[in-house]
Amino acid sequence: MKIGVPIEIKNNESRVSITPAGVFELSKSRHQVYVQTRAGLASGFSDQDYREAGAEILPDIQSVYQVAEMIVKVKEPIEEEYSLAKKGQIIFTYFHFASSQILTQAMIDSKAVCIAYETVQDEDGSLPLLTPMSEVAGRMATQQGAKYLEKPIRGKGILLGGVPGVTPGKVLVLGAGVVGIQAAKMAAGLGAHVIIFDISMKRLRYVNDIMPSHVVTAFSNEYNIRKHIKTADLIIGAVLIAGAKAPKLITKDMLKDMQPGTVMVDVAVDQGGCFETTQPTTHENPTYIVDDVVHYCVTNMPGAVPYTSTLALTNVTFPYILEIANKGWKEACASNPALAKGLSLDEGKIVCKEILKADLV
Ligand SMILES: NC(=O)c1ccc[n+]([C@@H]2O[C@H](COP(=O)([O-])OP(=O)(O)OC[C@H]3O[C@@H](n4cnc5c(N)ncnc54)[C@H](O)[C@@H]3O)[C@@H](O)[C@H]2O)c1
């Protein structure tokens, strides 16, 4: 199969979808990989590394889309790429269709075959292609939140871990999934008091078992959230209902109950966000203020740490890329139910029921 690796053109997105090691393996199976020049630079891979692994380097994004039967990306195509996608071309990437009507319509119009990383799902319900990026984003959420609590960047002026004689900060984590647990772990490591919320008792029991005693659990409901936001320093949004829009757990009216300079990091922004006041932001302008509350809502948090993220992502995507390349998407989906769950659009036809539910078209 002819496989294309375009450069990511979303703001501050520096990951690349296939490493030279992946190109090497694909080449061994007689597939041809076309990599756009400089696509891997920010992740530490030169054109020469790709060439030596067997790739052909192409000068621009147009030539990559032109030649490829399958495009492998990291983030969803943005407007400049809509017209490049072709009928029948496989596009394997994160799409997050439920949060963008414009993208959904553009991909329907392109008649490409869209397989979304984020809905590939194992039998046990886990999302293997979301997990490593969630691990990165969860750890970053606390790191970023701690930074924006500093006064010069309009936070409350609190050192999350405190110091001897001064109590540490209070962190609320909404959602005890992969992001939530990693965020809580980092916050606990800094010495903060952490409360982690979920609606799944199974998750809460798990957190209770594995976390140190200064991480406590709470059932996620409006009453409990309203109670704790009054004294929180950092609130991390980490909920997910697979393929659907995130529930709004913090409404605008709740902001007036928070202390000025409280920081809210909405990691779930890529699914529409779990705060009513969430607006997607970029690494260039990551924060904004609403009612004295600092909001950090970067949609591609792992993009800021491409060295770590590219390796973490490609470790898990590569087996699926190889399977699609070897068998073609129809047979690969027929023989691998986890991959079949990722199939979102088949040449203009919506296959994923969550997109239909989101009422986007
Ligand atoms: N912004 C970024 O760069 C970035 C990066 C990675 C992941 N994400 C996003 O982070 C979000 C979380 O991902 P994840 O991998 O942790 O998902 P996950 O499925 O592992 O965890 C989600 C958790 O949310 C819980 N939940 C659902 N409804 C809830 C509610 N009303 N209250 C509290 N908890 C609730 C679920 O029970 C589950 O435990 C997703 O939207 C994902 O797309 C964003």
The ligand as an SDF file (V2000), in Angstrom:
LIG
                    3D

 44 48  0  0  0  0  0  0  0  0999 V2000
   -6.7250   18.1390   25.3080 N   0  0  0  0  0  0  0  0  0  0  0  0
   -5.9030   17.1590   24.9680 C   0  0  0  0  0  0  0  0  0  0  0  0
   -4.8220   17.3860   24.4350 O   0  0  0  0  0  0  0  0  0  0  0  0
   -6.2930   15.7280   25.2610 C   0  0  0  0  0  0  0  0  0  0  0  0
   -5.3450   14.7060   25.2030 C   0  0  0  0  0  0  0  0  0  0  0  0
   -5.7460   13.4040   25.5480 C   0  0  0  0  0  0  0  0  0  0  0  0
   -7.0610   13.1550   25.9280 C   0  0  0  0  0  0  0  0  0  0  0  0
   -7.9610   14.1850   25.9330 N   0  0  0  0  0  0  0  0  0  0  0  0
   -9.3520   14.0110   26.3460 C   0  0  0  0  0  0  0  0  0  0  0  0
   -9.4440   13.8270   27.7510 O   0  0  0  0  0  0  0  0  0  0  0  0
  -10.7120   13.2490   28.0400 C   0  0  0  0  0  0  0  0  0  0  0  0
  -10.5510   12.1080   29.0410 C   0  0  0  0  0  0  0  0  0  0  0  0
   -9.8650   11.0140   28.4300 O   0  0  0  0  0  0  0  0  0  0  0  0
   -9.5390    9.6590   29.2130 P   0  0  0  0  0  0  0  0  0  0  0  0
   -8.6270    8.8900   28.3400 O   0  0  0  0  0  0  0  0  0  0  0  0
   -9.1490    9.9230   30.5940 O   0  0  0  0  0  0  0  0  0  0  0  0
  -10.9640    8.9380   29.2110 O   0  0  0  0  0  0  0  0  0  0  0  0
  -11.4110    7.7090   30.1480 P   0  0  0  0  0  0  0  0  0  0  0  0
  -12.5370    7.0420   29.4500 O   0  0  0  0  0  0  0  0  0  0  0  0
  -10.2380    6.9030   30.5790 O   0  0  0  0  0  0  0  0  0  0  0  0
  -11.9700    8.4290   31.4520 O   0  0  0  0  0  0  0  0  0  0  0  0
  -13.1060    9.2150   31.4550 C   0  0  0  0  0  0  0  0  0  0  0  0
  -13.7370    9.0880   32.8150 C   0  0  0  0  0  0  0  0  0  0  0  0
  -14.8000   10.0420   32.8710 O   0  0  0  0  0  0  0  0  0  0  0  0
  -15.7640    9.4660   33.6880 C   0  0  0  0  0  0  0  0  0  0  0  0
  -17.0160   10.2010   33.5910 N   0  0  0  0  0  0  0  0  0  0  0  0
  -17.9860   10.1560   32.6490 C   0  0  0  0  0  0  0  0  0  0  0  0
  -18.9830   11.0030   32.9800 N   0  0  0  0  0  0  0  0  0  0  0  0
  -18.6160   11.6020   34.1400 C   0  0  0  0  0  0  0  0  0  0  0  0
  -19.2100   12.5630   34.9840 C   0  0  0  0  0  0  0  0  0  0  0  0
  -20.4140   13.0710   34.7110 N   0  0  0  0  0  0  0  0  0  0  0  0
  -18.5460   12.9550   36.1000 N   0  0  0  0  0  0  0  0  0  0  0  0
  -17.3300   12.4470   36.3950 C   0  0  0  0  0  0  0  0  0  0  0  0
  -16.7270   11.5090   35.6480 N   0  0  0  0  0  0  0  0  0  0  0  0
  -17.3550   11.1030   34.5440 C   0  0  0  0  0  0  0  0  0  0  0  0
  -15.8430    8.0160   33.2200 C   0  0  0  0  0  0  0  0  0  0  0  0
  -16.5000    7.1930   34.1610 O   0  0  0  0  0  0  0  0  0  0  0  0
  -14.3640    7.7010   33.0900 C   0  0  0  0  0  0  0  0  0  0  0  0
  -13.8160    7.1300   34.2690 O   0  0  0  0  0  0  0  0  0  0  0  0
  -11.2710   12.8300   26.6730 C   0  0  0  0  0  0  0  0  0  0  0  0
  -12.2060   13.7850   26.2280 O   0  0  0  0  0  0  0  0  0  0  0  0
  -10.0680   12.8280   25.7780 C   0  0  0  0  0  0  0  0  0  0  0  0
  -10.4050   13.0090   24.4180 O   0  0  0  0  0  0  0  0  0  0  0  0
   -7.5910   15.4600   25.6040 C   0  0  0  0  0  0  0  0  0  0  0  0
  1  2  1  0
  2  3  2  0
  2  4  1  0
  4  5  1  0
  4 44  2  0
  5  6  2  0
  6  7  1  0
  7  8  2  0
  8  9  1  0
  8 44  1  0
  9 10  1  0
  9 42  1  0
 10 11  1  0
 11 12  1  0
 11 40  1  0
 12 13  1  0
 13 14  1  0
 14 15  2  0
 14 16  1  0
 14 17  1  0
 17 18  1  0
 18 19  2  0
 18 20  1  0
 18 21  1  0
 21 22  1  0
 22 23  1  0
 23 24  1  0
 23 38  1  0
 24 25  1  0
 25 26  1  0
 25 36  1  0
 26 27  1  0
 26 35  1  0
 27 28  2  0
 28 29  1  0
 29 30  1  0
 29 35  2  0
 30 31  1  0
 30 32  2  0
 32 33  1  0
 33 34  2  0
 34 35  1  0
 36 37  1  0
 36 38  1  0
 38 39  1  0
 40 41  1  0
 40 42  1  0
 42 43  1  0
M  CHG  2   8   1  16  -1
M  END
$$$$
